[in-house]
Amino acid sequence: MKITSWNINSVRLRIDQVIRFLEEEKPDVLCLQEIKCMDEQFPAKAIVKAGYEHIAIAGQKSYHGVAIISRHPLTKINRRLYCGKEDARHISALVNDDIEIHNFYVPAGGDEADPVINEKFDHKLKFLTEMTQWSKTLKKKKAANRIMVGDLNIAPSPDDVWSHKQLLKVVSHTPIEVEMMEALIKAGEWTDVARALIPEPEKLFSWWSYRSKDWRASNRGRRLDHIWVSPALHEAATQKGRDAFTIHEAARSWTKPSDHAPISLTLHR
């Protein structure tokens, strides 16, 4: 089973890219973040026509929003609200009555890495705290086949950013965010698949700023997008080696692209 995660940065604006990706890469499941539309505005007809009949949506007008698109039946669809906000930042579903997928869009956190003066950064830290508390509850279900994907807006390791030294005080790579991500992984006993298969010091990026005119030449990227698996899926995710994980960089060069590239994991069971 091939699972893809992609911050699409407006699904209606980039529906042609979504369809192109589905036709070229043929994932079993595509998880989207930042769909930026209400449930009823989601371009479901085009996606169903492409062969993906099962769709779970948590939409929001103009902002945020997540969706799961699948070739296989989706059941037990659920969304969690975090920090007492109505933001559409999470949706989960059971795929084929077998694999539980959680799709997240973690708050970006604004520009200042100080929760006292920056409400957005404070929101991000509180969101991560609640995610960690939720992950702790999963330890009781070790046999569960569970995947967590999404734009988590944190590049955790020095080789997940173009310059560790220059980005230490930049939101997404600050020590407090990295520590909180480590705690989150530990709480849920997650495997960060990208780094399990492609260890450091190899650089891995999934996001490149729109501000760079030639993003590939400058290559000032960050690994903000993640796919993690529960202990029950560790072997399925890692037994085939690094080829099981892909960052689809080519999509970052498509016409009017998202600033994120899709990332994919192929499970072998």
C-alpha positions as CSV (number, residue, x, y, z in Angstrom):
1,M,0.0,0.0,0.0
2,K,1.3,3.4,-1.0
3,I,0.5,6.4,1.2
4,T,1.2,10.0,0.2
5,S,1.1,13.2,2.2
6,W,1.0,16.6,0.5
7,N,0.4,20.1,1.7
8,I,-1.4,21.3,-1.4
9,N,-1.9,24.9,-0.4
10,S,-5.5,25.1,-1.9
11,V,-6.9,22.0,-3.4
12,R,-9.3,23.9,-5.7
13,L,-6.5,26.1,-7.1
14,R,-4.3,23.0,-7.7
15,I,-6.8,20.3,-8.5
16,D,-5.1,19.7,-11.9
17,Q,-1.9,18.9,-10.0
18,V,-3.7,16.6,-7.7
19,I,-5.2,14.7,-10.6
20,R,-1.8,14.6,-12.4
21,F,-0.2,13.2,-9.3
22,L,-2.9,10.5,-8.8
23,E,-2.6,9.4,-12.5
24,E,1.2,9.4,-12.5
25,E,2.0,8.0,-9.1
26,K,-1.1,6.0,-8.3
27,P,-1.0,6.1,-4.5
28,D,-3.6,4.0,-2.6
29,V,-4.1,6.9,-0.2
30,L,-3.4,10.6,-0.6
31,C,-3.6,12.8,2.5
32,L,-3.9,16.5,1.8
33,Q,-3.3,19.5,4.1
34,E,-4.2,23.1,3.7
35,I,-7.1,22.3,1.4
36,K,-8.5,25.8,2.2
37,C,-12.2,25.1,1.5
38,M,-15.4,23.9,3.1
39,D,-16.4,20.3,2.8
40,E,-19.0,21.0,0.1
41,Q,-16.5,23.0,-1.9
42,F,-14.0,20.2,-2.2
43,P,-13.5,19.1,-5.8
44,A,-14.7,15.6,-5.2
45,K,-16.1,14.9,-8.6
46,A,-12.7,15.2,-10.4
47,I,-11.1,13.0,-7.8
48,V,-13.8,10.3,-8.0
49,K,-13.4,10.4,-11.8
50,A,-9.7,9.7,-11.3
51,G,-10.6,6.5,-9.5
52,Y,-10.6,7.6,-5.9
53,E,-14.2,7.1,-4.7
54,H,-13.6,7.3,-0.9
55,I,-13.0,10.7,0.5
56,A,-12.9,12.1,4.1
57,I,-12.9,15.8,4.6
58,A,-12.4,18.3,7.4
59,G,-12.8,21.6,5.7
60,Q,-12.6,25.2,6.8
61,K,-13.4,28.4,4.9
62,S,-10.3,29.9,3.3
63,Y,-7.9,28.4,5.9
64,H,-6.4,25.1,7.0
65,G,-8.4,22.0,6.2
66,V,-7.3,18.3,5.7
67,A,-8.6,15.4,3.6
68,I,-8.0,11.7,3.0
69,I,-8.5,10.4,-0.5
70,S,-8.5,6.7,-1.1
71,R,-9.0,3.9,-3.6
72,H,-10.1,1.7,-0.6
73,P,-13.1,2.1,1.7
74,L,-12.7,4.5,4.6
75,T,-14.6,3.8,7.8
76,K,-14.5,5.2,11.4
77,I,-13.9,8.7,10.0
78,N,-13.1,11.1,12.9
79,R,-11.7,14.6,13.5
80,R,-10.2,16.0,16.6
81,L,-10.2,19.6,17.7
82,Y,-7.1,21.0,19.4
83,C,-6.5,23.9,21.7
84,G,-10.2,24.6,22.0
85,K,-10.3,26.0,18.4
86,E,-12.5,25.0,15.5
87,D,-9.5,24.9,13.1
88,A,-9.7,21.9,10.7
89,R,-6.3,20.5,11.4
90,H,-6.9,16.8,11.9
91,I,-8.8,13.9,10.3
92,S,-8.5,10.2,10.7
93,A,-10.0,7.1,9.0
94,L,-9.6,3.4,8.9
95,V,-8.5,2.2,5.5
96,N,-9.8,-1.2,4.4
97,D,-10.7,-2.0,8.0
98,D,-7.0,-2.4,8.5
99,I,-4.8,0.7,8.8
100,E,-5.7,3.7,10.9
101,I,-4.4,6.9,9.3
102,H,-4.2,10.2,11.1
103,N,-3.7,13.3,8.9
104,F,-2.4,16.5,10.7
105,Y,-1.7,20.1,9.8
106,V,0.2,21.6,12.7
107,P,0.1,25.4,13.1
108,A,3.1,27.0,11.4
109,G,3.8,29.2,14.4
110,G,4.4,32.7,13.0
111,D,7.7,34.5,12.8
112,E,8.8,35.0,16.4
113,A,9.9,31.9,18.4
114,D,8.5,33.4,21.7
115,P,5.2,32.2,23.0
116,V,4.9,35.3,25.3
117,I,4.9,37.8,22.4
118,N,3.7,35.6,19.6
119,E,0.2,34.0,20.0
120,K,0.8,31.9,16.9
121,F,3.9,30.3,18.4
122,D,2.1,29.7,21.7
123,H,-0.7,28.0,19.8
124,K,1.8,25.7,18.0
125,L,3.4,24.7,21.3
126,K,0.1,24.0,22.9
127,F,-1.1,22.0,19.9
128,L,2.1,19.8,20.1
129,T,1.5,19.3,23.8
130,E,-2.0,18.0,23.1
131,M,-0.8,15.8,20.3
132,T,1.7,14.3,22.7
133,Q,-1.0,13.6,25.3
134,W,-3.1,12.0,22.6
135,S,-0.1,9.8,21.5
136,K,0.4,8.6,25.0
137,T,-3.0,7.0,24.9
138,L,-2.0,4.9,21.9
139,K,0.6,2.9,23.8
140,K,-2.2,0.7,25.1
141,K,-2.9,-0.4,21.6
142,K,0.5,-1.6,20.4
143,A,-1.0,-4.1,17.9
144,A,-2.8,-1.4,16.0
145,N,-1.7,-0.6,12.4
146,R,-1.4,3.1,12.7
147,I,0.1,5.8,10.5
148,M,0.5,9.5,11.2
149,V,1.2,11.9,8.3
150,G,1.1,15.5,7.6
151,D,2.6,18.9,7.5
152,L,3.9,19.0,11.0
153,N,5.8,22.3,10.4
154,I,8.9,21.1,12.2
155,A,12.3,20.1,10.6
156,P,13.8,18.2,13.5
157,S,17.4,17.4,12.7
158,P,20.3,19.5,11.5
159,D,20.2,17.7,8.2
160,D,16.5,18.4,7.8
161,V,17.3,22.1,7.0
162,W,19.7,23.8,4.6
163,S,21.6,25.5,7.5
164,H,21.3,24.3,11.0
165,K,23.3,27.2,12.4
166,Q,21.3,29.9,10.5
167,L,17.9,28.4,11.3
168,L,18.3,27.7,15.0
169,K,16.3,30.7,15.9
170,V,13.8,30.4,13.0
171,V,10.4,28.9,13.7
172,S,10.2,25.3,12.6
173,H,13.8,24.4,13.7
174,T,14.1,26.0,17.2
175,P,15.3,23.8,20.0
176,I,12.0,23.8,21.8
177,E,10.1,22.6,18.7
178,V,12.6,19.9,18.1
179,E,12.4,18.8,21.8
180,M,8.6,18.7,21.6
181,M,8.7,16.6,18.4
182,E,11.1,14.2,20.1
183,A,8.7,13.9,23.0
184,L,5.8,13.4,20.6
185,I,7.6,10.5,18.8
186,K,8.5,8.9,22.1
187,A,5.0,9.2,23.5
188,G,3.5,7.3,20.6
189,E,6.5,5.0,20.0
190,W,6.4,6.3,16.4
191,T,9.0,5.5,13.8
192,D,10.0,8.6,11.7
193,V,10.1,6.6,8.4
194,A,12.2,9.0,6.4
195,R,15.1,9.0,8.9
196,A,14.7,5.3,9.6
197,L,15.3,4.6,5.9
198,I,17.6,7.5,4.9
199,P,19.8,8.3,7.9
200,E,21.8,11.5,8.4
201,P,24.0,13.1,7.3
202,E,22.0,12.9,4.0
203,K,19.9,16.1,3.6
204,L,16.2,15.7,3.2
205,F,13.8,18.5,2.3
206,S,10.1,18.6,1.4
207,W,9.5,22.4,1.5
208,W,11.1,25.3,-0.4
209,S,10.0,28.9,0.0
210,Y,8.2,30.7,-2.7
211,R,10.6,33.6,-2.1
212,S,13.4,31.8,-3.9
213,K,13.1,32.4,-7.7
214,D,15.2,29.3,-8.4
215,W,14.4,27.0,-5.5
216,R,16.3,24.0,-6.9
217,A,19.5,26.0,-7.5
218,S,19.5,27.6,-4.0
219,N,18.0,24.4,-2.4
220,R,17.3,26.2,0.9
221,G,14.7,23.7,2.0
222,R,13.3,22.1,5.2
223,R,11.8,18.7,5.9
224,L,8.4,19.9,7.3
225,D,6.3,16.9,6.0
226,H,6.3,13.6,7.8
227,I,5.1,10.0,7.7
228,W,5.4,8.1,10.9
229,V,4.3,4.5,11.7
230,S,3.3,2.6,14.9
231,P,5.4,-0.3,16.1
232,A,3.0,-2.8,14.4
233,L,3.9,-1.3,11.0
234,H,7.6,-0.7,11.6
235,E,8.7,-3.9,9.7
236,A,6.2,-3.2,6.8
237,A,7.6,0.3,6.5
238,T,11.3,-0.5,6.6
239,Q,11.9,-4.0,5.3
240,K,12.4,-2.9,1.7
241,G,14.9,-0.1,2.5
242,R,15.1,3.4,1.3
243,D,13.2,2.9,-1.9
244,A,10.0,2.6,0.1
245,F,10.1,6.3,0.9
246,T,10.0,9.1,-1.8
247,I,10.0,12.9,-1.8
248,H,8.5,13.8,-5.1
249,E,10.6,16.9,-5.8
250,A,9.5,17.2,-9.4
251,A,6.0,18.4,-8.3
252,R,7.6,21.5,-6.8
253,S,8.5,22.6,-10.3
254,W,5.0,22.1,-11.8
255,T,3.1,25.2,-13.0
256,K,1.9,27.3,-10.0
257,P,3.1,24.6,-7.5
258,S,2.6,24.2,-3.8
259,D,5.7,25.2,-1.8
260,H,5.6,21.6,-0.5
261,A,6.5,18.5,-2.4
262,P,4.4,15.3,-1.9
263,I,6.1,12.5,0.2
264,S,5.2,8.8,-0.1
265,L,5.7,5.6,1.8
266,T,5.1,2.1,0.4
267,L,4.2,-0.5,2.9
268,H,5.3,-4.1,2.2
269,R,3.4,-6.7,4.2
